[in-house]
Amino acid sequence: MKKLLLTTILVASFGASTAHANEVFADNSVSSALSSVSSEAAENLRDCLQSDTRLASSKAIRACSKAYKASIPLYDIRSDILTRRGLLQLSAGRFDKASRDFKSASKLNEQNEFAYLGEGYAALLERDYTKAAKFFSDCMAHDKAAPLAIYGLAMTKELSGDIQGAAMSYERAASMRPDWEAPRIELARVKSAI
């Protein structure tokens, strides 16, 4: 069940964070900040932010660690690096390390909605449903993270036994992003079980 849940989370939810990371790396402020660091550090940052979170290779995790150590003390960039490393740790099944990375990322940049979202998914995988629900609820006001947070809340409700609440949340996530198939699939599955 945990493996299926992890796969669902990573495929359905964090696809959006890949686009976010690519936006971050393409940002001119990041590029200009990297002009004063070595090409190796820039390559590590690129490898980190453009890594596939579903694969969670040790190389990508190391690239994130090296990029973090070599990064200029720009909190937004460091927060994005830790968020990506957290996603990789989550994918590798290292939930405690993922949780630490997400927590550090959110401290560095309180506006990093994906760090809070990551904390919610880490708590969900650790079966701390109360903590997961809190993080997902906190992310519902953010434009980009809201559908992912509501989807996470739906999974939390379902795993807690609140099937009706889960169905309502899946429906809400589906209505917020009509192009996203995952909440519609889960909604159909949950409704067939009711």
N, C-alpha and C positions, 0 to 999 in steps of 0.2 A: 504494500500500500504506500509506504514512504517513497519508494522508487517511482511509482506512478504519479504520486503527488508532486514530487520534485520535478519530474519531466514536464508535467502539466504547467507548473509554475514557470519554469524557465522558458518553455516554448511559447506559452500563451502570453505571459506577462512581460518578460524582459526583452522581447523583441523591440519594444519601444525604446528601451534604454540604449540599445545599440545605436539607434538613430541619434539619440541625445548625445552619446559619446562622440559620434562622428561630427556632430555640430560643434561640440566643444573643441575638438582637435582642429577643425577648420576655422575656428574663431581667430581673428587677427590678433587679439590680445595674447592668445596662447602662442601663436607663431612668433610674435615679436618678443615675447618673454623667453622663448627657446633660442633666439638668435645668440644669446650670450652663453649658452651651454654647449657642451660637446655634441658632436653628431651621434655618438653612442647614446648619450642621454636622450636625445631627440628620438632616436630609433626605439629605445626602450619605451618611451612614452607612447609612440605610435603603436608599437606592438601591444602595449597594455590596453589602450583605448579602443583599438580595432580588433581585439581578440574575440573569438566566438565563445560566449559564456556557456554554451551547451557542451563544449569540449573540455573546458577547464584544464588545459595542459599546464604542466609544471613550468614550462617555458614562459607561458603568458603570466602566470602568477609571479615568477621571478622578475619578469620585465616590469610588472607593476611595482614590485618592491624596489627595484633599482631606480625606476623613474621617480618614485616617491622620495627616495634618499637623495637623488640628484636634483630634485625640483627646487626651483626658486621659491622662496616662501610666499607664494601666492595661494592663499587659502582656498580659493575656488578650484584651482587646478589640482591641488593636493586632495581636496574633497572628491573631485571626479576620479582621481586615481584610486583612492581608497574605495569608492563606490564600485568601480570596475573590479578591483581585486576582491571585494566582498562578494560580488556576483560569481566570480570564478571559484571562490572558496565555497560558496553555497552549492554550486554545481558539482564540486568535488566531494560534497557531503561533509565538509568541515564547518558545521553550523556555528560552533562557538567562535571560530576565527572570523567567520563571515559577520556574525553579530558584532564583534569588536570593531571590524573595519567599518561597518555601517554606522556604528555609534560614533567613532572618531570622525568619519566623514560629515556627519550631521553637526558635530561640534565645530568643525572648521568652517562650514557653510550652512547656516540655518535655513537657507533657501533651497538647499539640495533635496528636493522632494523624493528623488529616487533613493537617497540614503535612508530616509524614514520608511519608505516603501520596502526597502531591503530588510530593515529591522523587523518589519511586520512579517515578511515571508520567512525570515530566520526563526522568529518566535513560533510561527505556524508549524514549521517543520520540527521544532523542538516540543511541539504539542502544548505550548503555553498560549491557549486560545484567548485568554483575557488580555494578555500583553499584545498579541497579534491584533485583536479587535481595536485596541487603543491606537496603535500605530496606523492601521488602515483608516480609522475614523479621522485621525489628524491629517491625513493626506487627501481627504475628499474635497477640500477647497481648492486644491491646486489643479490648474487646467490640464496639464499633461498627465499627471499621476492619478487623477480622480477615477477614470474608468478602471485602471489597474488596482486601485485601492478598493473600489467597490467589488471587483471580482475577488480580491483576496478576502474581503469581509464575507462574501458569499461562501467561499470555501471554508472559512472559519466557522460560520454558522452551521454549515452542513456537517462538518466534523464534530461540532458540539451537539448535534442532534436537532437543531432548529431548521427543519427541512422547509417549512413555509417561509421563514425569513431568508433562507438561502435562495429559494426560488425568486423572491421579490428582488433580492440583490443582483442575481444573475440577470434578471429582466432589466433592471436599471442600468447595469453595465452594458448590456446589449443595446439599449436605446441611446446611450451616450456615444457609442462608437458602432454605428451600423455596419461598417466594413469589417468588424472583428468577429470572427466566427466562433471562437472559443466560448464566450458566455452563452451564445445561442445553443450550442451543443450541450453544455452543462445544464442549461435550463430545460431542454427537452428530456434529458436523462433524469433530472430531479422530478419533473412533472410526471414522468411515467412511473416513478416510484411512489408517488403520493396516492 
